[in-house]
Every structure is written in C-alpha cells, then in structure tokens.
Amino acid sequence: MSSPEPVRSLGELAALDPATRDARELEWFARVRTGDAQAFEALFRAYVDPLCSFAYSYVESESQAQEIVQDLFARFGSGARRSSGRAACGRISTVRRAIAC
C-alpha cells in the first residue's frame, strides 16, 4: 500500500478538503490496525501538539499534559487492532472538533 504524503501538523491536516482528510485518516487507521508503525507515527505527528495543548488547558502542567497524551496514544495503539477503521476515525474526528473549540 502506498503512503500518502506525510502530514506534519493538525493544521496541515485540517487544510485538506474533508473527503481527502477523512480518507487519509481512514487509511492511517487501517494501516495502524495492521501494525504499521509509519501510519501510527503519522497520526501521532498530526495530533500530538494540539492534544498536548488541549490537555494543558485542563491540567495546567506541561509534563502532566504530555503524560496524558502519551497514555492516550499508548492506549490507542494497543486498542487500534481491535477497533474498526471507521469507528477509530470517528473518535479522532471527535478529538479534532474538540481541539478546534
């Protein structure tokens, strides 16, 4: 399976048209479910900074926010193989909307 161009940030991902963005996320999730480390890294790169900022807005501790996000990605990585790509994409879309608020 060929890799789409990497996305370096959530802003870059958000700049894509919705159909392309959703297709990119679905592909990442499908690849993560097969154990593809590059797809997991792409998701991580796209979401880590905004998720850390979002977590920081609640806990007001940079180290605690980073720990929360690290735990989130660890749980996601271990649970991704049990979840359908569409269900996982829906969850990440919810996170994307929450971060935008």
Backbone as a printed PyTorch tensor [residue, N CA C, xyz], in Angstrom:
tensor([[[  0.8520,  -1.1700,   0.0000],
         [  0.0000,   0.0000,   0.0000],
         [  0.8980,   1.2330,   0.0000]],

        [[  0.6360,   2.1840,  -0.8800],
         [  1.4890,   3.3650,  -0.9400],
         [  1.0750,   4.3680,   0.1200]],

        [[  2.0600,   5.0830,   0.6310],
         [  1.8130,   6.0550,   1.6880],
         [  1.4420,   7.3980,   1.0860]],

        [[  0.4060,   8.0640,   1.6360],
         [  0.1520,   9.4390,   1.2160],
         [  1.2510,  10.3210,   1.7750]],

        [[  1.3630,  11.5030,   1.2320],
         [  2.3490,  12.4430,   1.7400],
         [  2.1370,  12.6280,   3.2340]],

        [[  3.2250,  12.6760,   4.0100],
         [  3.0530,  12.8460,   5.4550],
         [  2.4810,  14.2150,   5.7920]],

        [[  1.7240,  14.2430,   6.8600],
         [  1.1660,  15.4820,   7.3870],
         [  1.9340,  15.7990,   8.6480]],

        [[  2.4240,  17.0130,   8.7560],
         [  3.2790,  17.3670,   9.8860],
         [  2.5200,  17.9930,  11.0470]],

        [[  1.2770,  18.3900,  10.8240],
         [  0.5350,  19.0210,  11.9090],
         [ -0.9630,  18.8800,  11.6710]],

        [[ -1.7340,  19.1010,  12.7330],
         [ -3.1840,  19.0530,  12.6160],
         [ -3.6610,  20.1710,  11.6990]],

        [[ -3.0100,  21.3210,  11.7510],
         [ -3.3820,  22.4280,  10.8670],
         [ -3.2360,  22.0430,   9.4090]],

        [[ -2.1680,  21.3480,   9.0920],
         [ -1.9570,  20.8830,   7.7230],
         [ -3.0230,  19.8690,   7.3400]],

        [[ -3.3730,  18.9870,   8.2580],
         [ -4.4280,  18.0020,   8.0080],
         [ -5.7690,  18.7130,   7.8380]],

        [[ -6.0510,  19.6890,   8.6830],
         [ -7.3170,  20.4150,   8.6280],
         [ -7.4520,  21.2040,   7.3340]],

        [[ -6.3260,  21.5890,   6.7300],
         [ -6.3600,  22.3640,   5.4940],
         [ -6.7980,  21.5210,   4.2890]],

        [[ -6.7460,  20.2050,   4.4270],
         [ -7.1850,  19.3300,   3.3440],
         [ -8.7030,  19.3920,   3.2310]],

        [[ -9.2260,  19.1370,   2.0270],
         [-10.6770,  19.1050,   1.9060],
         [-11.1880,  17.9280,   2.7550]],

        [[-12.4110,  18.0160,   3.2660],
         [-12.9110,  16.9950,   4.2030],
         [-12.8350,  15.5650,   3.6750]],

        [[-13.1450,  15.3540,   2.4060],
         [-13.1040,  13.9870,   1.8710],
         [-11.6750,  13.4450,   1.8710]],

        [[-10.7130,  14.2760,   1.4950],
         [ -9.3090,  13.8550,   1.4880],
         [ -8.8200,  13.6150,   2.9030]],

        [[ -9.1790,  14.5110,   3.8240],
         [ -8.7730,  14.3730,   5.2290],
         [ -9.3250,  13.0770,   5.8160]],

        [[-10.6170,  12.8200,   5.5930],
         [-11.2230,  11.6010,   6.1340],
         [-10.6080,  10.3560,   5.5090]],

        [[-10.3580,  10.4040,   4.2030],
         [ -9.7310,   9.2560,   3.5360],
         [ -8.3320,   9.0210,   4.0850]],

        [[ -7.5910,  10.0990,   4.3270],
         [ -6.2430,   9.9780,   4.8850],
         [ -6.2980,   9.3410,   6.2700]],

        [[ -7.2080,   9.8160,   7.1110],
         [ -7.3410,   9.2520,   8.4540],
         [ -7.7580,   7.7860,   8.3950]],

        [[ -8.7350,   7.4580,   7.5290],
         [ -9.1640,   6.0670,   7.4080],
         [ -8.0060,   5.1690,   6.9810]],

        [[ -7.1970,   5.6530,   6.0540],
         [ -6.0420,   4.8650,   5.6190],
         [ -5.0670,   4.6760,   6.7710]],

        [[ -4.7930,   5.7550,   7.5160],
         [ -3.8900,   5.6400,   8.6590],
         [ -4.4040,   4.5980,   9.6390]],

        [[ -5.7020,   4.6790,   9.9720],
         [ -6.2660,   3.7420,  10.9370],
         [ -6.2010,   2.3090,  10.4300]],

        [[ -6.5090,   2.1090,   9.1580],
         [ -6.4290,   0.7620,   8.5960],
         [ -5.0020,   0.2340,   8.6840]],

        [[ -4.0440,   1.0930,   8.4040],
         [ -2.6450,   0.6750,   8.4540],
         [ -2.1830,   0.4520,   9.8910]],

        [[ -2.6390,   1.2800,  10.8220],
         [ -2.2730,   1.0940,  12.2300],
         [ -2.7990,  -0.2590,  12.7100]],

        [[ -4.0000,  -0.6220,  12.2740],
         [ -4.5830,  -1.9120,  12.6800],
         [ -3.7300,  -3.0900,  12.2300]],

        [[ -2.9460,  -2.9150,  11.1760],
         [ -2.0750,  -3.9940,  10.7060],
         [ -0.6940,  -3.9240,  11.3380]],

        [[ -0.4970,  -2.9490,  12.2300],
         [  0.7910,  -2.8170,  12.9040],
         [  1.7740,  -1.8950,  12.2020]],

        [[  1.3050,  -1.0740,  11.2760],
         [  2.1630,  -0.1680,  10.5090],
         [  2.6350,   0.9910,  11.3870]],

        [[  3.8990,   0.9610,  11.7480],
         [  4.4670,   1.9880,  12.6290],
         [  4.4950,   3.3550,  11.9670]],

        [[  4.6820,   3.4180,  10.6480],
         [  4.7190,   4.7100,   9.9530],
         [  3.3550,   5.3960,  10.0150]],

        [[  2.2810,   4.6330,   9.8900],
         [  0.9420,   5.2080,   9.9770],
         [  0.6770,   5.7170,  11.3940]],

        [[  1.1010,   4.9490,  12.3920],
         [  0.9400,   5.3890,  13.7810],
         [  1.7150,   6.6830,  14.0040]],

        [[  2.9260,   6.7460,  13.4650],
         [  3.7390,   7.9600,  13.5990],
         [  3.0700,   9.1440,  12.9090]],

        [[  2.4610,   8.9180,  11.7480],
         [  1.7720,   9.9940,  11.0380],
         [  0.6240,  10.5400,  11.8770]],

        [[ -0.1620,   9.6480,  12.4820],
         [ -1.2360,  10.0980,  13.3710],
         [ -0.6760,  10.8520,  14.5670]],

        [[  0.3690,  10.3050,  15.1440],
         [  0.9970,  10.9480,  16.2950],
         [  1.4580,  12.3530,  15.9230]],

        [[  2.1810,  12.4760,  14.8120],
         [  2.6960,  13.7840,  14.3810],
         [  1.5730,  14.7790,  14.1500]],

        [[  0.4760,  14.3080,  13.5630],
         [ -0.6310,  15.2070,  13.2490],
         [ -1.3670,  15.6850,  14.4990]],

        [[ -1.3870,  14.8580,  15.5530],
         [ -2.2430,  15.1700,  16.6980],
         [ -1.5240,  15.4700,  18.0070]],

        [[ -0.2480,  15.1810,  18.1320],
         [  0.4010,  15.3070,  19.4380],
         [  0.4130,  16.7460,  19.9750]],

        [[  0.8000,  17.7040,  19.1820],
         [  0.8860,  19.0850,  19.6920],
         [ -0.4750,  19.6530,  20.0910]],

        [[ -1.4900,  19.5490,  19.2160],
         [ -2.7870,  20.0900,  19.6460],
         [ -3.3850,  19.3300,  20.8210]],

        [[ -3.1550,  18.0270,  20.8980],
         [ -3.6600,  17.2760,  22.0480],
         [ -2.9570,  17.7030,  23.3360]],

        [[ -1.6480,  17.9260,  23.2580],
         [ -0.9230,  18.4050,  24.4420],
         [ -1.4540,  19.7660,  24.8780]],

        [[ -1.6980,  20.6500,  23.9230],
         [ -2.2490,  21.9720,  24.2550],
         [ -3.6330,  21.8410,  24.8770]],

        [[ -4.4380,  20.9610,  24.3100],
         [ -5.7870,  20.7390,  24.8270],
         [ -5.7250,  20.1970,  26.2560]],

        [[ -4.8780,  19.2080,  26.4800],
         [ -4.7320,  18.6330,  27.8260],
         [ -4.1940,  19.6830,  28.7990]],

        [[ -3.2350,  20.4820,  28.3400],
         [ -2.6470,  21.5240,  29.1980],
         [ -3.7170,  22.5190,  29.6570]],

        [[ -4.6880,  22.7980,  28.7770],
         [ -5.7320,  23.7590,  29.1450],
         [ -6.5590,  23.2700,  30.3340]],

        [[ -6.5120,  21.9700,  30.6120],
         [ -7.2310,  21.4100,  31.7580],
         [ -6.3400,  21.2070,  32.9750]],

        [[ -5.1110,  20.7240,  32.7590],
         [ -4.2750,  20.3520,  33.8970],
         [ -3.2350,  21.4110,  34.2540]],

        [[ -2.9830,  22.3460,  33.3410],
         [ -2.0350,  23.4520,  33.5500],
         [ -0.6590,  22.9880,  33.9950]],

        [[ -0.2540,  21.8270,  33.5010],
         [  1.0760,  21.2770,  33.7590],
         [  1.5570,  20.6400,  32.4620]],

        [[  2.6610,  21.1680,  31.9260],
         [  3.1550,  20.6590,  30.6620],
         [  3.5180,  19.1720,  30.7470]],

        [[  4.2000,  18.7910,  31.8290],
         [  4.6020,  17.3900,  31.9530],
         [  3.3910,  16.4770,  32.1170]],

        [[  2.4010,  16.9180,  32.8600],
         [  1.2000,  16.1030,  33.0410],
         [  0.4140,  16.0130,  31.7320]],

        [[  0.3380,  17.1040,  30.9890],
         [ -0.3480,  17.0930,  29.6960],
         [  0.3350,  16.1230,  28.7370]],

        [[  1.6640,  16.1480,  28.7120],
         [  2.4100,  15.2300,  27.8430],
         [  2.1770,  13.7810,  28.2560]],

        [[  2.1230,  13.5350,  29.5520],
         [  1.8800,  12.1770,  30.0510],
         [  0.4840,  11.6900,  29.6480]],

        [[ -0.4990,  12.5780,  29.7260],
         [ -1.8720,  12.2330,  29.3350],
         [ -1.9140,  11.8500,  27.8610]],

        [[ -1.2630,  12.6470,  27.0310],
         [ -1.2720,  12.3860,  25.5870],
         [ -0.4870,  11.1120,  25.2720]],

        [[  0.6260,  10.9100,  25.9560],
         [  1.4000,   9.6850,  25.7570],
         [  0.5420,   8.4660,  26.1030]],

        [[ -0.1820,   8.5460,  27.2110],
         [ -1.0540,   7.4470,  27.6170],
         [ -2.1760,   7.2400,  26.5920]],

        [[ -2.7320,   8.3300,  26.0870],
         [ -3.7770,   8.2440,  25.0750],
         [ -3.2760,   7.4910,  23.8440]],

        [[ -2.0860,   7.8550,  23.3650],
         [ -1.5470,   7.1860,  22.1770],
         [ -1.1710,   5.7350,  22.4690]],

        [[ -0.6930,   5.4610,  23.6580],
         [ -0.3680,   4.0750,  24.0120],
         [ -1.6450,   3.2250,  24.0140]],

        [[ -2.7040,   3.7580,  24.5920],
         [ -3.9750,   3.0320,  24.6090],
         [ -4.5400,   2.8890,  23.2050]],

        [[ -4.4310,   3.9610,  22.4390],
         [ -4.9110,   3.9100,  21.0590],
         [ -4.1520,   2.8440,  20.2710]],

        [[ -2.8470,   2.8420,  20.3990],
         [ -2.0320,   1.8740,  19.6710],
         [ -2.3720,   0.4460,  20.0310]],

        [[ -2.6070,   0.1880,  21.3050],
         [ -2.9240,  -1.1780,  21.7150],
         [ -4.3600,  -1.5540,  21.3740]],

        [[ -5.2560,  -0.5790,  21.3330],
         [ -6.6530,  -0.8590,  21.0370],
         [ -7.0100,  -0.7730,  19.5680]],

        [[ -6.1340,  -0.1860,  18.7560],
         [ -6.4540,   0.0290,  17.3500],
         [ -6.7010,  -1.2700,  16.6020]],

        [[ -6.0190,  -2.3010,  16.9690],
         [ -6.1850,  -3.5710,  16.2550],
         [ -7.5440,  -4.1960,  16.5350]],

        [[ -8.1680,  -3.8030,  17.6420],
         [ -9.4800,  -4.3690,  17.9800],
         [-10.6280,  -3.5180,  17.4370]],

        [[-10.3220,  -2.3390,  16.9120],
         [-11.3410,  -1.3860,  16.5010],
         [-11.4120,  -1.2890,  14.9820]],

        [[-12.5860,  -1.0170,  14.4680],
         [-12.6940,  -0.8250,  13.0180],
         [-12.0970,   0.5260,  12.6520]],

        [[-11.6230,   0.6430,  11.4530],
         [-11.0480,   1.9010,  10.9750],
         [-12.0430,   3.0340,  11.0350]],

        [[-13.2910,   2.7700,  10.6250],
         [-14.3010,   3.8300,  10.6350],
         [-14.6240,   4.2830,  12.0570]],

        [[-14.7220,   3.3480,  12.9930],
         [-15.0070,   3.7200,  14.3870],
         [-13.8620,   4.5520,  14.9460]],

        [[-12.6320,   4.1370,  14.6790],
         [-11.4670,   4.8900,  15.1670],
         [-11.4160,   6.2560,  14.5240]],

        [[-11.7130,   6.3280,  13.2380],
         [-11.7120,   7.6190,  12.5460],
         [-12.7660,   8.5390,  13.1550]],

        [[-13.9150,   7.9940,  13.5150],
         [-14.9470,   8.8000,  14.1600],
         [-14.4720,   9.3590,  15.4820]],

        [[-13.7430,   8.5520,  16.2400],
         [-13.2240,   9.0360,  17.5200],
         [-12.1980,  10.1380,  17.3110]],

        [[-11.3160,   9.9860,  16.3420],
         [-10.2990,  11.0110,  16.1220],
         [-10.9470,  12.2760,  15.5730]],

        [[-12.0210,  12.1350,  14.7830],
         [-12.7400,  13.3100,  14.2990],
         [-13.3600,  14.0700,  15.4610]],

        [[-13.8410,  13.3390,  16.4600],
         [-14.3810,  13.9780,  17.6690],
         [-13.2910,  14.7480,  18.3890]],

        [[-12.1210,  14.1400,  18.4940],
         [-10.9770,  14.8260,  19.1170],
         [-10.6140,  16.0650,  18.3240]],

        [[-10.6020,  15.9440,  16.9980],
         [-10.2720,  17.0970,  16.1370],
         [-11.2160,  18.2540,  16.3920]],

        [[-12.5320,  17.9580,  16.4890],
         [-13.5120,  19.0180,  16.7530],
         [-13.3160,  19.6240,  18.1410]],

        [[-13.0160,  18.7870,  19.1320],
         [-12.8070,  19.2860,  20.4940],
         [-11.6040,  20.2220,  20.5540]],

        [[-10.5510,  19.8820,  19.8370],
         [ -9.3570,  20.7150,  19.8330],
         [ -9.6460,  22.0540,  19.1750]],

        [[-10.4890,  22.0630,  18.1480],
         [-10.7950,  23.2850,  17.4160],
         [-11.5920,  24.2850,  18.2500]],

        [[-12.2710,  23.8080,  19.2930],
         [-13.1040,  24.6980,  20.1370],
         [-12.2620,  25.5980,  21.0030]]])
